[in-house]
Amino acid sequence: MANSQSFAKRFKKNRTLFFMSLPGIIYKLIFAYIPMLGLIIAFKNYRYDQGIFGSEWVGLKNFRFFFENDKAFVITRNTVLYNVGFFVLTTVVSVFLAILLNEITRKFIKFYQTVMFLPYFLSWVVISYIVFAFLDHDHGFVNQLLGWLGMEHIPWYQEASRWPWILNIVSLWKTIGMQTLIYYAGVIGIDTGYYEAARIDGASKFRMMRTITIPLLTPLIVIFFIMAMGGIFRADFGLFYMVPNDSSFVYSTTDVIDTYIYRALRTINDLGMSTAVGFYQSLVGFVLVLASNFVVKKINNENSMW
């Protein structure tokens, strides 16, 4: 009885915040939690005429489609390594740019923010056409430039070894604006008293960055790290499918779990198998988030998410 009264009292005190968050709660409930009932498809031989609950139960058979495949190691390796590379590269560059933005005159800050932030709003379809305009074998800007310099054209969409660099650059170009903006907000939130005291002690800009800015941004970096660990087994489908133009010549370095499952689903039309792999990705991501937060908490309790 006391607990119900305490809850009613807290609800009455915070009812404005509750009603403000209600649309988000309803959205999550409809699009994130209710669809989780469909995970049962991962353990069934799903047939459209029999429905989810009427289809035959097959246990872990659908998971064998992925784990017994000879390409499982390659696409898992690609997915994990790309996500690690994206996180490290984006974090280093965005923190550096955020610090530089803090040094720019306020008159020009909005211009630079807009220029960096604009690619974030472009779809991967548009970006794939931009990349194609640069890398097309016959009419691409890069090959045209190589021709002017007397060099041979490079068949970009047929050489797999070049695509790890291309995909990292394209991903960085698209996402750097958002990440930089978040870190910039963290930089301007640092108490200026720290920098004034450092200047009095004769500290250089580099030393202030190393001993003040980066340590105070560490909690924000850690939060991004924990969130990135949750998606380390997931890849941005648009980036890996659209940008390489689904070229079979470069599958060895561009094929990831999401694109492989899409092609498999398109070919064999087995919804149970694709659901099984999606469930596996989510489960591993959940475990990695808990593990990452646990490790961070052991190292520094203040930097953990909970």
C-alpha positions as CSV (number, residue, x, y, z in Angstrom):
1,M,0.0,0.0,0.0
2,A,2.8,2.3,0.9
3,N,4.6,1.6,-2.3
4,S,1.5,2.4,-4.4
5,Q,1.1,5.7,-2.6
6,S,4.7,6.5,-3.1
7,F,4.4,5.7,-6.8
8,A,1.3,7.8,-7.1
9,K,3.1,10.7,-5.4
10,R,6.1,10.4,-7.7
11,F,3.9,10.2,-10.7
12,K,1.9,13.3,-9.7
13,K,5.2,15.2,-9.2
14,N,6.6,14.2,-12.6
15,R,3.4,13.8,-14.7
16,T,4.5,16.6,-17.0
17,L,7.7,14.7,-17.9
18,F,5.8,11.5,-18.2
19,F,3.3,12.9,-20.7
20,M,6.1,14.5,-22.7
21,S,7.9,11.1,-23.0
22,L,4.6,9.2,-23.7
23,P,4.9,9.5,-27.6
24,G,8.4,8.0,-27.4
25,I,7.3,5.2,-25.1
26,I,4.4,4.3,-27.4
27,Y,6.7,4.4,-30.4
28,K,9.2,2.1,-28.8
29,L,6.4,-0.2,-27.6
30,I,4.9,-0.6,-31.1
31,F,8.0,-0.7,-33.2
32,A,10.6,-2.3,-30.8
33,Y,8.9,-4.5,-28.2
34,I,5.7,-5.9,-29.7
35,P,7.6,-7.1,-32.9
36,M,9.9,-9.1,-30.5
37,L,7.1,-11.7,-30.5
38,G,8.2,-12.5,-34.1
39,L,11.5,-13.9,-32.8
40,I,9.8,-17.2,-32.5
41,I,10.1,-17.5,-36.3
42,A,13.9,-18.1,-35.7
43,F,13.0,-21.5,-34.2
44,K,10.3,-22.5,-36.8
45,N,10.0,-23.6,-40.4
46,Y,7.9,-20.5,-41.2
47,R,5.1,-20.9,-43.7
48,Y,2.9,-18.0,-44.7
49,D,-0.2,-20.1,-45.0
50,Q,0.3,-21.5,-41.4
51,G,1.3,-18.3,-39.7
52,I,3.8,-17.8,-36.9
53,F,2.3,-20.1,-34.3
54,G,1.1,-22.7,-36.7
55,S,4.4,-23.3,-38.5
56,E,6.5,-26.4,-37.6
57,W,9.0,-26.1,-34.7
58,V,12.5,-26.9,-35.9
59,G,14.6,-25.7,-32.9
60,L,18.1,-24.5,-33.8
61,K,18.0,-25.8,-37.4
62,N,17.7,-22.2,-38.8
63,F,20.9,-21.2,-37.0
64,R,22.9,-23.8,-38.9
65,F,22.3,-21.9,-42.1
66,F,24.8,-19.3,-40.9
67,F,27.2,-21.2,-38.6
68,E,27.8,-24.1,-41.0
69,N,28.3,-21.9,-44.0
70,D,31.9,-21.7,-45.4
71,K,31.6,-17.9,-45.6
72,A,30.5,-17.4,-42.0
73,F,34.0,-16.6,-40.8
74,V,34.7,-14.1,-43.5
75,I,31.5,-12.1,-43.2
76,T,31.7,-12.1,-39.4
77,R,35.4,-10.9,-39.6
78,N,34.4,-8.1,-42.0
79,T,31.5,-7.0,-39.8
80,V,33.5,-6.8,-36.6
81,L,36.7,-5.3,-38.1
82,Y,34.7,-2.6,-40.0
83,N,32.8,-1.6,-36.9
84,V,35.9,-1.4,-34.8
85,G,37.7,0.6,-37.5
86,F,34.7,3.0,-37.9
87,F,34.5,3.6,-34.1
88,V,38.3,4.3,-33.7
89,L,38.6,6.4,-36.8
90,T,35.4,8.4,-36.2
91,T,36.2,9.0,-32.5
92,V,39.8,10.2,-33.1
93,V,38.9,12.5,-36.0
94,S,35.7,13.9,-34.5
95,V,37.4,14.7,-31.1
96,F,40.2,16.4,-33.0
97,L,37.7,18.5,-35.1
98,A,35.6,19.3,-32.0
99,I,38.7,20.8,-30.3
100,L,39.6,22.7,-33.5
101,L,36.0,24.1,-33.7
102,N,36.4,25.4,-30.2
103,E,39.3,27.5,-31.4
104,I,37.5,29.0,-34.4
105,T,36.0,32.5,-34.2
106,R,32.3,32.3,-33.3
107,K,31.5,34.2,-36.6
108,F,32.5,31.2,-38.7
109,I,31.5,28.3,-36.4
110,K,28.0,27.8,-37.9
111,F,29.4,27.7,-41.4
112,Y,31.8,24.9,-40.6
113,Q,29.2,23.0,-38.6
114,T,26.8,23.1,-41.5
115,V,29.4,21.9,-44.0
116,M,30.4,18.9,-41.8
117,F,26.8,18.1,-40.8
118,L,25.3,18.1,-44.3
119,P,26.4,14.6,-45.4
120,Y,24.7,13.1,-42.4
121,F,21.3,13.8,-44.0
122,L,22.1,12.2,-47.3
123,S,20.8,8.7,-48.0
124,W,23.2,5.9,-48.9
125,V,21.6,5.8,-52.3
126,V,22.6,9.4,-53.0
127,I,26.1,8.7,-51.5
128,S,26.5,5.6,-53.7
129,Y,25.9,7.7,-56.8
130,I,28.5,10.3,-55.5
131,V,31.0,7.5,-55.0
132,F,30.2,6.0,-58.4
133,A,30.8,9.4,-60.0
134,F,34.3,9.4,-58.5
135,L,35.1,5.7,-59.1
136,D,33.4,4.7,-62.4
137,H,35.9,2.9,-64.6
138,D,35.3,4.9,-67.8
139,H,33.9,8.3,-66.7
140,G,34.8,8.5,-63.0
141,F,36.6,11.6,-61.8
142,V,39.5,9.7,-60.2
143,N,40.1,7.6,-63.4
144,Q,39.8,10.7,-65.6
145,L,42.4,12.4,-63.4
146,L,44.7,9.3,-63.6
147,G,44.3,9.4,-67.4
148,W,45.3,13.1,-67.5
149,L,48.4,12.1,-65.6
150,G,49.2,9.3,-68.0
151,M,48.4,6.5,-65.6
152,E,46.1,3.5,-66.2
153,H,42.5,3.5,-65.0
154,I,41.8,1.5,-61.9
155,P,38.9,-1.0,-61.9
156,W,37.7,0.1,-58.5
157,Y,34.6,-2.2,-58.5
158,Q,36.6,-5.2,-59.3
159,E,39.5,-5.0,-56.9
160,A,38.5,-6.1,-53.4
161,S,41.7,-4.9,-51.7
162,R,40.9,-1.2,-52.1
163,W,37.5,-1.3,-50.5
164,P,38.4,-1.3,-46.8
165,W,40.0,2.1,-47.4
166,I,37.1,3.4,-49.5
167,L,34.4,2.3,-47.1
168,N,36.2,3.8,-44.1
169,I,36.6,7.1,-45.8
170,V,32.9,7.2,-47.0
171,S,31.6,6.2,-43.5
172,L,33.8,8.9,-41.9
173,W,32.6,11.6,-44.4
174,K,29.0,10.8,-43.7
175,T,29.1,10.4,-39.9
176,I,31.8,12.8,-38.8
177,G,29.4,15.8,-38.6
178,M,27.1,14.3,-36.0
179,Q,29.9,12.9,-33.9
180,T,31.9,16.2,-34.0
181,L,28.8,18.2,-33.0
182,I,28.3,16.0,-29.9
183,Y,31.9,16.2,-28.9
184,Y,31.9,19.9,-29.5
185,A,29.0,20.2,-27.1
186,G,31.1,18.4,-24.6
187,V,34.1,20.6,-25.2
188,I,32.2,23.9,-24.7
189,G,30.6,22.4,-21.6
190,I,34.0,22.2,-19.9
191,D,34.6,24.8,-17.2
192,T,36.8,27.6,-18.6
193,G,38.4,27.9,-15.2
194,Y,40.5,24.8,-16.0
195,Y,42.0,26.4,-19.1
196,E,42.6,29.8,-17.3
197,A,44.5,28.0,-14.5
198,A,46.5,26.1,-17.1
199,R,47.4,29.3,-19.0
200,I,48.7,30.9,-15.8
201,D,50.9,27.8,-15.3
202,G,52.3,28.3,-18.8
203,A,50.6,25.2,-20.4
204,S,50.5,25.1,-24.2
205,K,47.4,24.4,-26.3
206,F,48.6,20.8,-26.9
207,R,49.2,20.2,-23.2
208,M,45.7,21.6,-22.3
209,M,44.2,19.3,-24.9
210,R,46.0,16.3,-23.5
211,T,45.5,17.0,-19.8
212,I,42.1,18.8,-19.7
213,T,40.0,18.4,-22.8
214,I,40.5,14.7,-23.6
215,P,40.2,13.4,-19.9
216,L,37.0,15.4,-19.4
217,L,35.6,14.0,-22.7
218,T,36.5,10.5,-21.7
219,P,33.0,9.7,-20.1
220,L,31.3,10.7,-23.4
221,I,33.8,8.6,-25.4
222,V,33.1,5.6,-23.1
223,I,29.4,5.9,-23.6
224,F,29.9,5.9,-27.4
225,F,32.1,2.9,-27.0
226,I,29.6,0.9,-25.0
227,M,26.9,1.7,-27.6
228,A,29.2,0.8,-30.4
229,M,29.8,-2.6,-28.8
230,G,26.1,-3.3,-28.9
231,G,26.1,-3.0,-32.7
232,I,29.5,-4.6,-33.4
233,F,27.8,-7.6,-35.0
234,R,25.5,-5.3,-37.1
235,A,26.5,-3.4,-40.2
236,D,25.0,-0.4,-42.0
237,F,23.3,-2.2,-44.8
238,G,23.2,0.9,-47.1
239,L,26.9,1.4,-46.8
240,F,27.9,-2.1,-47.6
241,Y,25.3,-2.8,-50.2
242,M,24.8,0.4,-52.1
243,V,28.3,2.0,-52.1
244,P,30.1,-1.1,-53.5
245,N,27.2,-1.4,-56.0
246,D,26.7,-5.0,-54.9
247,S,29.7,-6.0,-57.0
248,S,30.4,-9.7,-56.6
249,F,34.1,-9.1,-57.3
250,V,34.6,-7.3,-54.0
251,Y,32.5,-9.6,-51.7
252,S,35.6,-10.8,-49.9
253,T,36.1,-7.3,-48.3
254,T,32.6,-5.8,-48.5
255,D,30.3,-8.6,-47.6
256,V,29.0,-8.4,-44.0
257,I,26.4,-10.3,-42.1
258,D,23.5,-8.0,-43.1
259,T,24.2,-8.0,-46.8
260,Y,24.8,-11.8,-46.9
261,I,21.6,-12.5,-45.1
262,Y,19.7,-10.1,-47.5
263,R,21.0,-11.9,-50.5
264,A,20.3,-15.3,-49.0
265,L,16.7,-14.3,-48.1
266,R,16.3,-12.9,-51.6
267,T,17.5,-16.2,-53.1
268,I,16.0,-18.9,-50.9
269,N,13.1,-16.8,-49.4
270,D,13.6,-18.4,-46.0
271,L,12.3,-16.0,-43.3
272,G,13.2,-18.3,-40.5
273,M,16.9,-18.4,-41.3
274,S,17.2,-14.6,-41.6
275,T,15.3,-14.1,-38.4
276,A,17.7,-16.6,-36.7
277,V,20.7,-14.6,-37.7
278,G,19.1,-11.3,-36.7
279,F,18.3,-12.8,-33.3
280,Y,21.9,-14.0,-33.0
281,Q,23.2,-10.4,-33.8
282,S,20.9,-8.9,-31.2
283,L,21.8,-11.4,-28.5
284,V,25.5,-11.0,-29.0
285,G,25.1,-7.2,-29.0
286,F,23.2,-7.3,-25.7
287,V,25.8,-9.5,-24.1
288,L,28.7,-7.2,-25.3
289,V,26.9,-4.1,-24.0
290,L,26.6,-5.7,-20.5
291,A,30.2,-6.9,-20.7
292,S,31.6,-3.6,-21.8
293,N,29.8,-1.7,-19.1
294,F,31.0,-4.2,-16.5
295,V,34.6,-3.8,-17.6
296,V,34.3,0.0,-17.7
297,K,32.7,0.0,-14.2
298,K,35.6,-2.1,-12.9
299,I,38.1,0.4,-14.3
300,N,36.3,3.6,-13.4
301,N,32.8,3.4,-11.9
302,E,32.0,7.1,-12.8
303,N,32.4,6.4,-16.6
304,S,29.9,3.4,-16.7
305,M,26.4,3.9,-18.0
306,W,24.8,2.2,-15.1
